[in-house]
Amino acid sequence: MRLWAFFALLLSGALIPLTGVSANPGRADLVALTTEAPIIVRATVTKASRLSEKLSPGLAPGFRRFLITAEISNVLIAPGFVPKNIEYLVDIGADPRGKAPKLKGLPVLLFLAPGGREAQYQLVRPWAQVDWTAERDAYVRAVAAEAVTAPDIRDMQISGLGQAFHVPGSLPGESESQIFIQTKAGEPMSLVVLSRPGQPKAFSVATGDIIDDAAAGVKDGSLLWYRLACSLPRSLPAASTSTLDSETADAAKTDYRFVLDSLGACDRAYSE
């Protein structure tokens, strides 16, 4: 690698250490990587050259910097041609014995952006070298396909919650809550929680001001799940219930807590 090309990668911000040989991300991490990376490949590390300290400025204590050569076995996403063999840089922590981990032969999923030269790439995040498993491969493919078919959800950014409403039904135990979601782009969207006698409580997402039967459920692990589970406030803001009496406000808060519990935790192992 030419020295100028090395420093182009260094200044890209990709050289931040992994805490192990490869990242072990949660589903939320994988969604974040999949929606960010223009290039996703399955590859095998064929060579790992440790760089000297002189060529590793900013290296964290206990970490080593490697120039990785990897052979691609499968391209999951790419806007164009990707060569069979690629190079990228990664910082990796020492093993418990203080030794450099074995990298050669390691199967990985790589979430990449183009580098300064052909066959040179950058990890889009510090933890964008991920241990390959069949389950992760299948999940990333599914999320990538969904990102193509649902670009509005892929690009959606939740900024907060708007007004909440709660209406009791005509039967005991029957009620309906609607909680409006605020997005940076201003798309109309709300959470709808339905309680019916003899039926489990359920929630869905409506994409308009009117609640109708077309309100969509939320598939666990989907892009919509990711946006909601990782972006919704952990409690209903006081402003959302400011126009409600105390009993109605409490009911809306209870339904909102039901939504959060149904979504589950944003299983993110790495910070954004």
N, C-alpha and C positions, 0 to 999 in steps of 0.2 A: 504494500500500500504506500502511495506517495505521501510525504509528510503533510502537504497541504490538504489532501483528502481526509487524512486522519483528523486534522483539527476542524475540518468542516463538520465531521460527525461529532466531535467533542463539543462544539459550540451549539449543537442541535438541542441539547438538553436530554438526550437519550441515555447519557452515561450516569445513571443513578443506580445504586446497588440493589441487587436482589438479596434476600436474606437466606437463600438456599441455592441449589443448582439451578432450579427453575421456579417460577412463581406457582403458587397453589391457590388460585383465585376462587372466590365464590361466584354464584351465578350473576350477581350484579356486576362484578368485575368483568366477567366475560361479555356481558351485554355492552358495557362501556367500551371495551376494546373493539368489539365487533362493529359498533356503530361509528367508531372513530377511525379505524384503520382502513386505508384505501386498498391495502394488500394483505391478505391472510393466506398463509401457506402451512402445509404440513412438511416437516423436513427432519433430517437426521444430521446431527453435528458430526462432521468428518475431521475437523481440525480445530484445536483451541490453542492459540498462541498467547501466552501471558506477556503483557507489555511491561516494560521497565517502569520504575517510579517516575523517571524523567518524562515519559510519555503518558503519565497518568495523573495529571494535575487535578486536585480536588477529590482525590480518592479517599473514601471514608476509612477510618481505622479498621483493620481486620478484613478488608476486602482486597480483591485482586481484579485487575482489568484485563479482559481477554478480547482478542480479535478472533471472532468465530467464523469459520468456513462451514457452511451447511449445504447439503444436497437436498433439493426439493423433490418430494415424492408426489405431492398433490397440491394444486392451486385451488383454494376455496373461493377466493375473490381476487380479482386483479383487473385494472382498467386496460391493460395491454400485456405485452410479452414480459415474462419473468424468466431470467436465465436459470439453467439447471442448478448451477452452483452460485451461491451468494455469500457476501461478507457483511458482518455487522459487529458492533462493539457492545459489550455488556460487562457490568461490574458484578462480581459474585463473591459472597462471603466464604471464608474458610470453613472446613468441616470441623466437628468437635475436637479433632486432634490438631487443629491448626494448619492442616494441609489443604492444598488446592483440590477441589472436588474433581472427580472424573467426568469429563464432558464428552469425550469422543464416543460416538455411538448412541448418544442420547436422542430419543425421538421427541420432537417439540412441535408445538403450534406457535407460529410467529406472526405477530401483528405489526405490520411494517409500513413505513413511508419511504419513498425513494431517497437515496443518498446523493452525494455529489457526482458520482460516476456510475457507469454501467456496472451492474452486479454488486454495488454497494448500497446498503439499506440502513435505515434507522428504526429502532424499536419506538413505537408511538408513545409508549409509557415505560417507566423504569422496569415494570414487571410484565412487559409484553412478550417475554420468552416464557412459554407455559408448557409444562409437561403434557405430552400428548396422551390422551386416552380415547377410546372409541366413543365413550359417552360425551366427552367434551367436544369432540369433532362433530358429532351429530347435533349437539345443542347449538354450537356456533353456526352450523349450516342452517338450522331452523331459524335462528335469530336473524341471520343475514337475509334469508328469503323473506322474512316478515318485514325487514327494513325496506326492502324494495317495494313491497305491496302496500305498506302503510307508512309512507314518508312523513305524513302529518304527525304520527305518533313518534317516529324516529327523531324528529326535530323538535318535538314539543318540550317546552321548558316551563315547569310549574313555578309560579312566583308566590302563590299563597292561596287563601280560601276567601270566598265572598260570603254572601248572605246565606244563612241556613233557614229552612222552613220545616215544620213538622205538623202533620195533619192527622188527628185520630180518625179511625174509620167508624162505620156505623155498628160494627160488631165488637164485642170485648176482645182485646188483643190484636185488633187490626189498626194499622197505622202506616204512614208513608212519610219519609224524610227526603228532602232534596237539599244538597249542599253544593253550592256553586264553586267551581275551581277557577282560579285566576291563572292565566298563562301569559307569557311575555308577548305572544303574538295576538292575544285577544280572542282565541277561538272559544265559542260557546261550549261549555262542558260542565257537567255536574255529576255528583255521586247520588245515586238513588237507592234508598234502603226501604224494602217492603217487608212488613210483618203481616202475616195472615194466620187466622186461627187454624191449628192443626197442621201447619206447614213450617218448615225451618225458615228463619229469617234469611233474607238474601239481599245482595246488593249488586248493582250494575252501574254502568257509566252511560249517561245520555249526552248526546252531542247537539243539544238545542235547549231552548227554554221550556219546551213542552215535554212532559214525561209521556212516553208511549211504549208500546210493546216492543219497539225496535231497539230499546236500550240494551247495550251489549254487556255481557258478563266479562269477567276478567280472567283469562287463562293464566294459571300459575306459571311463572317463568317467562312470560311473554314480554314484549316491549312495553305494553301498557302496564303490566305488573311492575316492571322496573321503574317506569316513570312515577307511578303512584307510591310504591313501597319505599322508594329512595328519595322522594321529593315532598311528599305531603307532610305538613306539620304534625308533631306528635300529639297535639291536642287541638280542639276546636277553639280558635281565637275568640275572645270576648266580643269583638266587633261583629262576628258572624251571627251572634245571637242577641245583639243589642235591641232588636225590635220585638223579641219574644218575651212572654212572661216566664217566670222562673220554672214552672212545671214543664212548659213546652221546650224551654232551653235545655233543661236536664235531659229530656227525651231525645233531643237532637244530638246532644253530646254523647249519650249512650249509643245511639246509632252510628255516630262517627267512630267511636271506640270499636264498635263491631267491625267496621270497614278495616281499620288498622289491624285488628286481630286476624281478620280473614286473609288479608294480604300477607301477613307474617313479616318477619324481619327482612330488611335490606341486607342480604348476606354478603357484605362487602369486606374482603380481607385487606384491601389496600385503599388508602385515602385517595380522593379525587385530586 
